[in-house]
């Protein structure tokens, strides 16, 4: 996936495009799932809360003075 495509998804998600939000969630779902494990066991409530927080962050994230979106993921 290119940086430009991911940026387009973010822009669409920030405009309220539900499909774009869903696509971004699908991309990051493995990371969210991994961070939803507590003491080695998956916690569904934690997963749901992380997804809600992630959607909030997508909607409120501000891109400033950077063209390469991958710099935000380091």
N, C-alpha and C positions, 0 to 999 in steps of 0.2 A: 504494500500500500504506500502510495506517495504522500509526502508531506502536504502537497497541495490538495489532494483528495480529502485527507483528514481535516484540513483547515476548512474546506468547503462544508464538510459534515458539521463541524463546530459552528460555523456561521449559520447554517440552516437550523441547527438545534437551538441556537440563541434567538432565532426568530420564531421559535415555537414549533418547528417541524417535528412531530412525534416520531416519524420514521427515522429521521436523522438521529434523534436521541436514542432510539432503539438500536440503531446500527452502532453507535458509539458504545452503548452498553454491551453489545455482543462482542465488540473488539476487546473490551477491557474486562469482560466477565471472568476469564480465568484468573486475573489478578485479584478481582473482588472476591471470588470464591476462595482463593488461597488465603486471603486475609480474613476470611470468615470462619476459619478454624481456630477453635480455642481448646488448648490442651490436646491437640491432635484430632478433635472431633468437629465436624461441620456444625455450625450454629445457624439455622435458618433465619432467626430473628436478627442476628448480626449481619447476615447477608442482605436482608431487606433494608436495614438501616444504612448500610454502606451504599447500596444502590440509590437510596433516597438522597443521601449526602452527595453522591457522585453527580446525580442529575442537577442538584442545586449548584454544585461547583461548575458544571458545564454551562448553565444558564448565566452565571455571574462572572465567569472568567474573562479577564481583559488581556488581549494581546497588545503589547506595546513594544515598539522598536525592535522587533525580531521577526525575521521572515521564516526561519527554520523551526517549525513547531516541535521537532524532536528535542530541542534544547530544553523544553519544559519537562521532559520525561526522564531526565538524568538525575 
